[in-house]
Structures are given as C-alpha cells and as structure tokens.
Amino acid sequence: MAVDTAEKTRVLSDSLALNPLDPKDLLQTFGLIGVWAILFAETGLLIGFFFPGDSLLFLAGVAASPVADAIFGDGTKLSLAGLLIGAPVCAILGAQLGHFLGARYGRRMFDRPNSRLFKREYVEKAEYYFEKFGPAKAVVLARFIPIVRTFLNPVAGVLGMPARTFLVWNIVGAVLWTDGIILIGYLLADRIYAAIGDQIDHYILPVVALIIVISVLPIFFEFLRDRKARRRAAAVTVVAASGAAGAAESAKDAIEHHQRHQRPDGGR
C-alpha cells in the first residue's frame, strides 16, 4: 500500500514537473497522442505557437527508432507508421481550422492588444510572407518557420485564399514538414546514440538550432532566387532604357539631318 502511494506520488510530481517547452518531456509524458495534439494546436490555434514543433518532430523520429528505449527509457518507443500518417493529418486539420477561423471572423481575430501570447508583429510577418511569395509558396514555406506557420493559416483565410486551394498546398507543406523531419530523426537515431548515448538532454539545444537552420534553408534559397530575379529584371530594364534612349537619339539625329537637307541652303 505504501509502495502504491509512493508510486502515485512520483507520477503526480513528474506530471507537475512537465515542461511544455521541452520536447523530451512531452514525448515521455504524452507519447504518440501528445505529438498529434501538439501539432494540431500549433498549426490550428493561435495560442499554440510556442510549442516546439520542429524539435518535437525530430525527437519523435528518434523515439520511433530501434534505439528509442535506450535513449528515452523503457516504454517510450513510438510507432513510425503512426507518426508518418498521424502527424501530417493533424497538421493539415489544424491548419484548415486556422484558415476557416480567419475566413469566418476576418481581422477581428487579430484586433487585440499585444500580450505574452500575442503580438501584432506575428501577424505582420505572416502577411509579409503571404504577399512576398504568393499564396501557394507561402503556405508551404511557412511550415518551416516557427510562429509564422501558426499565424499564416488564419491570415490566408482573412486575405481570401480559397479553402480548396489552401487545402492542396496545406497538404503538400504538412507532409514535407512533418514526415521530412520525422524521417531525419529516425534515420539519424543510431548515429546520435553512438555519439551521445542517453545524454540527449544535453544536446537538445544544439539539435533544435540545427533543425531551425534546416527549416530556414528553403526560405534562404527562395530569397536568393527572388534576389537574382530582381537583378535580372533590373538589368533588362536598364538595357531597355538604354536602347530606348539610343533609339530616341538616333531618331532625333535623323530628323535633324532630314530637316537640314530640306532647307534651300542645304543647312548652311
């Protein structure tokens, strides 16, 4: 009886000690269902932006590998199939909810003062990406940008992106984001265990930093492509302007030459 009471007390204290920003704690406490729920909340509810989506997906992939129990402890191994199917489905459903709320309530959703859970700059950043890259690219690329992936979905609804069009690109972005990062964690799990054993706690921050770098790469490449396109457009404009100026000068010379020859004195 005393043992049961002690065990219940330990479980309760562990639950109370849960850090919602620590992906390892979330995995060990809630397992596969927790991953699904957090993905839905992060993409569908404005208050879910603070969840560690990228690092959670990476560690979920590690937790689905053969070395999961050795790294996280017995009984923490997750189903790889459950992750690869359930994670994108929940991310898709969450984003569709965000789009629906944006289309339904419009900018009223964002008419609130800045607080710890909401800042106007989050909405402005989402609108910036939406206008810079266009609806389709923005929906896909936003998946890889923390905070933006939460706010861009209702912004797309507010700005009138059709629900069916949003759904198509929502599916593309969700699958690339969730399954891509999960598979990276799954495939690197053996090497991680060989390098650090079960001391993954000490390496979560570097891992998160690496994931953020990987997540930002698509935006970086898109930025470079856009910059090159602008330079080419500017070069074409300069050449066209130069050509037009040259043509105008030639036309002017031709007119003057013609006028000189039309004079009785031959232009003298």
C-alpha positions, 0 to 999 in steps of 0.5 A: 500500500505504501509502495502504491502511494509512493508510486502515485506520488512520483507520477503526480510530481513528474506530471507537475514537473512537465515542461511544455517547452521541452520536447523530451518531456512531452514525448515521455509524458504524452507519447504518440497522442501528445505529438498529434495534439501538439501539432494540431494546436500549433498549426490550428490555434493561435495560442499554440505557437510556442510549442516546439514543433520542429524539435518535437518532430525530430525527437519523435523520429528518434523515439520511433527508432530501434534505439528509442528505449535506450535513449528515452527509457523503457516504454517510450518507443513510438510507432513510425507508421503512426507518426508518418500518417498521424502527424501530417493529418493533424497538421493539415486539420489544424491548419484548415481550422486556422484558415476557416477561423480567419475566413469566418471572423476576418481581422477581428481575430487579430484586433487585440492588444499585444500580450505574452501570447500575442503580438501584432508583429506575428501577424505582420510577418505572416502577411509579409510572407503571404504577399512576398511569395504568393499564396501557394509558396507561402503556405508551404514555406511557412511550415518551416518557420516557427510562429509564422506557420501558426499565424499564416493559416488564419491570415490566408483565410482573412486575405481570401485564399480559397479553402480548396486551394489552401487545402492542396498546398496545406497538404503538400507543406504538412507532409514535407514538414512533418514526415521530412523531419520525422524521417531525419530523426529516425534515420539519424537515431543510431548515429546520435546514440553512438555519439551521445548515448542517453545524454540527449538532454544535453544536446537538445539545444544544439539539435533544435538550432540545427533543425531551425537552420534546416527549416530556414534553408528553403526560405534562404534559397527562395530569397536568393532566387527572388534576389537574382530575379530582381537583378535580372529584371533590373538589368533588362530594364536598364538595357531597355532604357538604354536602347530606348534612349539610343533609339530616341537619339538616333531618331532625333539625329535623323530628323535633324539631318532630314530637316537640314537637307530640306532647307534651300541652303542645304543647312548652311 
